[in-house]
Amino acid sequence: MAKLLEELASPYLQGLVPYIPGKPIGEVERELGITGAIKLASNENPLGPSPLALRALRDALSESHRYPDGDGYYLKQALATRLGLTPDHLVLGNGCNELIELMARCFLLPGDEVVIADPAFVIYGMLAHLQGCATVRVPLKAWTHDLEAMAKAVTSRTKMVFVGNPNNPTGTAVRPTELTAFMDALPNDVIVVMDEAYIEYVPSEMTPDSLQFVRQGRSMIVLRTFSKIYGLAGLRVGYGMAPPSMVELLERIRAPFNVNALAQRAALAALDDEAHLSSSRTMNESGRAYLSGELHRLGLECPPSVANFLLVDLKQDGLAVADALLHMGVIVRPLGGAQLKTHIRVTIGTPPENERFMEALKTVLQKGSDQPKLKS
Ligand SMILES: *Cc1c(COP(=O)(O)O)cnc(C)c1O
């Protein structure tokens, strides 16, 4: 039966493995019989949702019998005003992940080439593969997207280029001038997907004006999300900004009610909560300085992150260390693949969470050096 179904499925599913997300706290506690675990694995906002969003959610609950506004009218209006765009430049998604998927389904055909940095967010490559596309991987340079090399990797078969800025899992960002040069070098029949899931964490001098290319009508979509700094990952809402003609194509294939009513209301309220945004940013900056300083003292280096996570080279098996941390109730993200075998990705938490992570890591690293490793 399994074999028959595999044969009936799209051939592009072959060899594809499901995306493994960071484990929820409850699941880890249940499996290990522990309590008080902390999660630093999925780059969520450790301060939680904005209080304004929580209030909007409570108010919206009694309308749960109604279908959502399929057009996301108010959320698009608010975003458009804020971004200096018209609402027809905006498309909403069930998380920005859905928008990446819609872009792939809308534009990628078997035989097309897709240019991706290496390493980058694994979803890009999975979705390209699912459409039957070849992926061209361009190594990072000094842990950052090498946009010059990526532009050079473009051929007549290239349909799409993914740029994660900041990049996940490195946390690094390209300089605004590099993006301009990249866009100058690229023909307009190559679509650029700028994934800016973490852009609100980036210092202003490092934030490129990517929307200028959207306004100019370049083949670009800029993706952002309410899952990260806005603290609404559980509600699933993201947005894309693109020329109206690209938005119109995406609107043809998205599900009618892809963003639920509660998510729309919470996102709208969260947008206005400047205080929550600024305390999230401030706490992240000091946490990042603390963690990179402490890691440096242990002789461990991180690429220069401008996001809310750090990629740490442990110089030993990252999976084993992540597993040992898990048993101490600290959930971090091991990174597969030959390149990042010795790395973990850790989300910057609250000050007590960061201290707990450092304590646990020190314990694990000490044990690792003077004890034989336990098989779990
Ligand atoms: C978290 C993340 C996203 C989007 O997440 P959603 O929850 O689907 O909005 C997109 N890109 C990158 C690189 C991310 O890390």
The ligand as an ORCA input file, in Angstrom:
! r2SCAN-3c Opt
* xyz 0 1
  C      10.083     32.224     10.770
  C      10.430     32.459      9.359
  C       9.475     32.724      8.369
  C       8.023     32.793      8.518
  O       7.315     32.283      9.388
  P       5.733     32.328      9.402
  O       5.455     31.926     10.797
  O       5.247     31.355      8.386
  O       5.300     33.724      9.086
  C       9.887     32.977      7.093
  N      11.172     32.990      6.770
  C      12.109     32.765      7.669
  C      13.527     32.825      7.241
  C      11.788     32.472      8.978
  O      12.756     32.196      9.856
*
